[in-house]
Amino acid sequence: MTAFTRRNVLKGALAAAGAATVVPAATAAAHATSPAGIALVRNRLTLPSGIATGDVTADSGVLWSRASGPGRLVANLLAVDEDGAPLRGGRAFQRVLRGSAGSEATDFTSRINAEHLPAGTRFALTLHFEDADGNAGETAQGSFSTAPGSSASGTGLLSSGRAPRKQSFVWTGDTAGQGWGINEEIGGMRGYAAMHATKPDFFIHSGDTIYADGPIAAQVTEPDGQIWRNLVTEEVSKVAETLNEYRGRHRYNLMDRNVRALYAEVPVIAQWDDHETTNNWYPGEILTDPRYTERRVDVLAARGRQAWQEYQPVSGLGTRAGDGSTGFEPARIYRKISRGPQLDVICLDMRTFKDPNTDGRETHLTHILGEEQARWLTTEVSRSKATWKVISADLPLGLIVPDGPVNQESLANRDPGAPLGKELEIAGVLSTLKRNRVKNVVWLTADVHYCAAHHYSPERAGFTDFDPFWEFVAGPINAGSFGPGELDGTFGPQVAFHRTGAYANQSPRSGENQFFGHVDLDEDDVFTVSLRNANGTVLWSKALHPER
């Protein structure tokens, strides 16, 4: 394993890349006047960060946008066929929903938790904000499909006539990391366009949705002499410490046209990891990094969490249709998204409840999930009636992810024997799933900036009380590429495939070293995984047949 990793390059490699050129904020104010010259509408609200949907299930979804000023989010949902024509008769569906008022307190973001939607239905979506006088602002169009319903109940037939038990999705992580931001000379974040081109039903962002700790400079000289030119804003020119700087990181990524296009048509299931706050953080940590004036990680994490919750279309926050509640009260990041009889997606939070990074060889149990989340995980997976249970983790299980020369960032600890430290918590999860006879569990992750397929089996392991399973790794989607990592033998992982960049912290320029995963679930519940690069090339695939 190379001594250079994306984590130790992060802190200083781009610090001297040059002074940032700041892009001024957009001033999108439209004016309409009467023939007499009297203003009818001033400062019409615009949508500077586009629109998004998220956490879409068979009967619900989150609708999100951000306004250019104070206003109330309004959505129009219309059930349509594959050609965009409204459905007729008993399948007709149209609804207007109003959300909470976006204000300075939420950075003018707002969402609507749309409920009681018909399963297996495609929707044309229109979003806009109304100002205090009821004037409608800029309108944006998007679309999304609810998950298939139960065929036994007679619901869930998609408008295209597709069988209800069929869907696809993509996943990746690591956006705008290591100083590689939006380079419009190469078309921006092209990996998002490659994912969009597969026409997935949803997208899992497995964490590092932003890089709050990685300043983005106007120019970076690559090893071959090419100049990488970033779009830069004031907020991304330094490490994020204030709430506005964290918000600015999210606003920055949404300046990319590929990101906005994907989010308008593909529901996202978002997770967070470390870079939404700072590199390799854990609760209670005090930073020694001289770039920070605020060094209490708990303070930074609270700001990072608020910004993440404001900008990700996650369920459990904001306003339900017809409900006057507002605000972004703290909510669980770990959650289950039911995608019909084929699939449940169980999203983990391996950051909030994590014990400090150590060498990982404690003889007593330490936490990466926390007691409550670990219990929730085993309960939800065990009682799931879906054919496939996808556990979306923001850190890999068997890969060693160093935090300095001794400490470990994830749970693997370089000891291939019996579980120790944080490994004990995951061992408990795996043995409980075996005891409960849970079948068809797949783990997905990102974080390590290369793609890989790992098969875990007790016959190769230092710990044997679990059933074999697959873990698939993807990313980065627009960040420096690294790898491969070293595997820890405690759970018996074996590399079936991996692909990395040509050297440490290679830029995303070629697209060959940026990766995402794609899953296709067919009518027979065959779970076909492919690992692809940002040019859309399939690098490796595997068809998993369900155990009945």
GIBELSUL-V196379 format. One record per residue. N is the residue number from 1. D_FIRST is the distance of its C-alpha to the first C-alpha in whole Angstrom. Layout:
# GIBELSUL-V196379
n=N d_first=D_FIRST
n=N d_first=D_FIRST
This chain:
# GIBELSUL-V196379
n=1 d_first=0
n=2 d_first=4
n=3 d_first=6
n=4 d_first=9
n=5 d_first=9
n=6 d_first=12
n=7 d_first=14
n=8 d_first=14
n=9 d_first=15
n=10 d_first=17
n=11 d_first=20
n=12 d_first=21
n=13 d_first=19
n=14 d_first=22
n=15 d_first=25
n=16 d_first=27
n=17 d_first=27
n=18 d_first=30
n=19 d_first=33
n=20 d_first=33
n=21 d_first=36
n=22 d_first=38
n=23 d_first=39
n=24 d_first=42
n=25 d_first=43
n=26 d_first=45
n=27 d_first=48
n=28 d_first=49
n=29 d_first=53
n=30 d_first=55
n=31 d_first=59
n=32 d_first=62
n=33 d_first=65
n=34 d_first=69
n=35 d_first=71
n=36 d_first=73
n=37 d_first=70
n=38 d_first=69
n=39 d_first=65
n=40 d_first=65
n=41 d_first=61
n=42 d_first=59
n=43 d_first=55
n=44 d_first=55
n=45 d_first=52
n=46 d_first=49
n=47 d_first=45
n=48 d_first=43
n=49 d_first=40
n=50 d_first=41
n=51 d_first=41
n=52 d_first=39
n=53 d_first=39
n=54 d_first=37
n=55 d_first=37
n=56 d_first=39
n=57 d_first=41
n=58 d_first=44
n=59 d_first=46
n=60 d_first=45
n=61 d_first=42
n=62 d_first=42
n=63 d_first=43
n=64 d_first=42
n=65 d_first=42
n=66 d_first=43
n=67 d_first=46
n=68 d_first=47
n=69 d_first=49
n=70 d_first=51
n=71 d_first=52
n=72 d_first=52
n=73 d_first=50
n=74 d_first=52
n=75 d_first=50
n=76 d_first=52
n=77 d_first=51
n=78 d_first=52
n=79 d_first=52
n=80 d_first=51
n=81 d_first=51
n=82 d_first=48
n=83 d_first=50
n=84 d_first=51
n=85 d_first=54
n=86 d_first=55
n=87 d_first=56
n=88 d_first=59
n=89 d_first=61
n=90 d_first=60
n=91 d_first=56
n=92 d_first=57
n=93 d_first=55
n=94 d_first=56
n=95 d_first=55
n=96 d_first=55
n=97 d_first=53
n=98 d_first=53
n=99 d_first=50
n=100 d_first=50
n=101 d_first=51
n=102 d_first=48
n=103 d_first=48
n=104 d_first=47
n=105 d_first=46
n=106 d_first=43
n=107 d_first=43
n=108 d_first=45
n=109 d_first=43
n=110 d_first=45
n=111 d_first=44
n=112 d_first=46
n=113 d_first=45
n=114 d_first=47
n=115 d_first=48
n=116 d_first=51
n=117 d_first=49
n=118 d_first=50
n=119 d_first=47
n=120 d_first=46
n=121 d_first=47
n=122 d_first=46
n=123 d_first=47
n=124 d_first=48
n=125 d_first=47
n=126 d_first=49
n=127 d_first=48
n=128 d_first=50
n=129 d_first=51
n=130 d_first=55
n=131 d_first=56
n=132 d_first=58
n=133 d_first=61
n=134 d_first=60
n=135 d_first=59
n=136 d_first=56
n=137 d_first=53
n=138 d_first=51
n=139 d_first=50
n=140 d_first=47
n=141 d_first=47
n=142 d_first=44
n=143 d_first=44
n=144 d_first=42
n=145 d_first=43
n=146 d_first=43
n=147 d_first=41
n=148 d_first=43
n=149 d_first=46
n=150 d_first=47
n=151 d_first=49
n=152 d_first=51
n=153 d_first=53
n=154 d_first=53
n=155 d_first=51
n=156 d_first=48
n=157 d_first=49
n=158 d_first=47
n=159 d_first=50
n=160 d_first=49
n=161 d_first=50
n=162 d_first=46
n=163 d_first=46
n=164 d_first=45
n=165 d_first=42
n=166 d_first=40
n=167 d_first=37
n=168 d_first=34
n=169 d_first=31
n=170 d_first=28
n=171 d_first=25
n=172 d_first=22
n=173 d_first=21
n=174 d_first=20
n=175 d_first=24
n=176 d_first=24
n=177 d_first=21
n=178 d_first=19
n=179 d_first=23
n=180 d_first=23
n=181 d_first=26
n=182 d_first=29
n=183 d_first=30
n=184 d_first=33
n=185 d_first=33
n=186 d_first=31
n=187 d_first=32
n=188 d_first=31
n=189 d_first=28
n=190 d_first=29
n=191 d_first=26
n=192 d_first=29
n=193 d_first=31
n=194 d_first=29
n=195 d_first=29
n=196 d_first=33
n=197 d_first=34
n=198 d_first=33
n=199 d_first=36
n=200 d_first=34
n=201 d_first=36
n=202 d_first=34
n=203 d_first=31
n=204 d_first=28
n=205 d_first=26
n=206 d_first=24
n=207 d_first=23
n=208 d_first=23
n=209 d_first=26
n=210 d_first=26
n=211 d_first=24
n=212 d_first=27
n=213 d_first=24
n=214 d_first=23
n=215 d_first=26
n=216 d_first=27
n=217 d_first=29
n=218 d_first=31
n=219 d_first=29
n=220 d_first=26
n=221 d_first=25
n=222 d_first=22
n=223 d_first=21
n=224 d_first=23
n=225 d_first=26
n=226 d_first=27
n=227 d_first=28
n=228 d_first=27
n=229 d_first=30
n=230 d_first=30
n=231 d_first=33
n=232 d_first=33
n=233 d_first=35
n=234 d_first=36
n=235 d_first=34
n=236 d_first=31
n=237 d_first=31
n=238 d_first=30
n=239 d_first=28
n=240 d_first=31
n=241 d_first=33
n=242 d_first=36
n=243 d_first=37
n=244 d_first=38
n=245 d_first=34
n=246 d_first=33
n=247 d_first=35
n=248 d_first=35
n=249 d_first=31
n=250 d_first=32
n=251 d_first=35
n=252 d_first=33
n=253 d_first=31
n=254 d_first=34
n=255 d_first=36
n=256 d_first=34
n=257 d_first=36
n=258 d_first=33
n=259 d_first=32
n=260 d_first=36
n=261 d_first=37
n=262 d_first=35
n=263 d_first=36
n=264 d_first=39
n=265 d_first=39
n=266 d_first=36
n=267 d_first=36
n=268 d_first=33
n=269 d_first=32
n=270 d_first=30
n=271 d_first=28
n=272 d_first=26
n=273 d_first=23
n=274 d_first=22
n=275 d_first=23
n=276 d_first=26
n=277 d_first=27
n=278 d_first=24
n=279 d_first=20
n=280 d_first=19
n=281 d_first=23
n=282 d_first=25
n=283 d_first=29
n=284 d_first=30
n=285 d_first=28
n=286 d_first=29
n=287 d_first=27
n=288 d_first=27
n=289 d_first=25
n=290 d_first=28
n=291 d_first=29
n=292 d_first=30
n=293 d_first=34
n=294 d_first=34
n=295 d_first=31
n=296 d_first=32
n=297 d_first=29
n=298 d_first=32
n=299 d_first=34
n=300 d_first=32
n=301 d_first=31
n=302 d_first=34
n=303 d_first=35
n=304 d_first=32
n=305 d_first=33
n=306 d_first=36
n=307 d_first=35
n=308 d_first=33
n=309 d_first=36
n=310 d_first=38
n=311 d_first=36
n=312 d_first=35
n=313 d_first=37
n=314 d_first=37
n=315 d_first=39
n=316 d_first=41
n=317 d_first=42
n=318 d_first=45
n=319 d_first=48
n=320 d_first=49
n=321 d_first=51
n=322 d_first=55
n=323 d_first=53
n=324 d_first=54
n=325 d_first=51
n=326 d_first=49
n=327 d_first=46
n=328 d_first=42
n=329 d_first=42
n=330 d_first=39
n=331 d_first=38
n=332 d_first=36
n=333 d_first=33
n=334 d_first=32
n=335 d_first=34
n=336 d_first=35
n=337 d_first=36
n=338 d_first=38
n=339 d_first=38
n=340 d_first=41
n=341 d_first=41
n=342 d_first=38
n=343 d_first=36
n=344 d_first=35
n=345 d_first=32
n=346 d_first=31
n=347 d_first=29
n=348 d_first=27
n=349 d_first=27
n=350 d_first=24
n=351 d_first=25
n=352 d_first=29
n=353 d_first=29
n=354 d_first=26
n=355 d_first=26
n=356 d_first=24
n=357 d_first=20
n=358 d_first=20
n=359 d_first=18
n=360 d_first=19
n=361 d_first=21
n=362 d_first=24
n=363 d_first=27
n=364 d_first=29
n=365 d_first=28
n=366 d_first=26
n=367 d_first=26
n=368 d_first=24
n=369 d_first=27
n=370 d_first=30
n=371 d_first=33
n=372 d_first=35
n=373 d_first=32
n=374 d_first=31
n=375 d_first=35
n=376 d_first=35
n=377 d_first=32
n=378 d_first=33
n=379 d_first=37
n=380 d_first=36
n=381 d_first=34
n=382 d_first=37
n=383 d_first=40
n=384 d_first=38
n=385 d_first=41
n=386 d_first=38
n=387 d_first=37
n=388 d_first=33
n=389 d_first=32
n=390 d_first=29
n=391 d_first=27
n=392 d_first=25
n=393 d_first=23
n=394 d_first=21
n=395 d_first=18
n=396 d_first=16
n=397 d_first=17
n=398 d_first=15
n=399 d_first=11
n=400 d_first=10
n=401 d_first=11
n=402 d_first=11
n=403 d_first=14
n=404 d_first=14
n=405 d_first=13
n=406 d_first=15
n=407 d_first=16
n=408 d_first=15
n=409 d_first=16
n=410 d_first=16
n=411 d_first=18
n=412 d_first=15
n=413 d_first=15
n=414 d_first=13
n=415 d_first=16
n=416 d_first=17
n=417 d_first=20
n=418 d_first=23
n=419 d_first=23
n=420 d_first=23
n=421 d_first=23
n=422 d_first=22
n=423 d_first=22
n=424 d_first=25
n=425 d_first=26
n=426 d_first=25
n=427 d_first=26
n=428 d_first=29
n=429 d_first=29
n=430 d_first=28
n=431 d_first=30
n=432 d_first=33
n=433 d_first=32
n=434 d_first=33
n=435 d_first=36
n=436 d_first=37
n=437 d_first=37
n=438 d_first=35
n=439 d_first=34
n=440 d_first=32
n=441 d_first=29
n=442 d_first=26
n=443 d_first=23
n=444 d_first=22
n=445 d_first=20
n=446 d_first=18
n=447 d_first=16
n=448 d_first=13
n=449 d_first=14
n=450 d_first=13
n=451 d_first=15
n=452 d_first=15
n=453 d_first=17
n=454 d_first=17
n=455 d_first=20
n=456 d_first=20
n=457 d_first=23
n=458 d_first=25
n=459 d_first=25
n=460 d_first=21
n=461 d_first=21
n=462 d_first=22
n=463 d_first=24
n=464 d_first=27
n=465 d_first=29
n=466 d_first=28
n=467 d_first=29
n=468 d_first=26
n=469 d_first=25
n=470 d_first=22
n=471 d_first=20
n=472 d_first=19
n=473 d_first=17
n=474 d_first=18
n=475 d_first=18
n=476 d_first=18
n=477 d_first=22
n=478 d_first=22
n=479 d_first=19
n=480 d_first=16
n=481 d_first=14
n=482 d_first=10
n=483 d_first=7
n=484 d_first=7
n=485 d_first=6
n=486 d_first=6
n=487 d_first=10
n=488 d_first=13
n=489 d_first=16
n=490 d_first=19
n=491 d_first=20
n=492 d_first=19
n=493 d_first=16
n=494 d_first=16
n=495 d_first=14
n=496 d_first=17
n=497 d_first=16
n=498 d_first=13
n=499 d_first=14
n=500 d_first=12
n=501 d_first=13
n=502 d_first=14
n=503 d_first=12
n=504 d_first=11
n=505 d_first=14
n=506 d_first=16
n=507 d_first=19
n=508 d_first=21
n=509 d_first=24
n=510 d_first=23
n=511 d_first=23
n=512 d_first=21
n=513 d_first=17
n=514 d_first=19
n=515 d_first=20
n=516 d_first=22
n=517 d_first=23
n=518 d_first=27
n=519 d_first=29
n=520 d_first=32
n=521 d_first=35
n=522 d_first=38
n=523 d_first=41
n=524 d_first=40
n=525 d_first=37
n=526 d_first=35
n=527 d_first=31
n=528 d_first=30
n=529 d_first=26
n=530 d_first=25
n=531 d_first=22
n=532 d_first=23
n=533 d_first=22
n=534 d_first=24
n=535 d_first=26
n=536 d_first=27
n=537 d_first=26
n=538 d_first=25
n=539 d_first=22
n=540 d_first=22
n=541 d_first=25
n=542 d_first=26
n=543 d_first=29
n=544 d_first=30
n=545 d_first=33
n=546 d_first=35
n=547 d_first=36
n=548 d_first=40
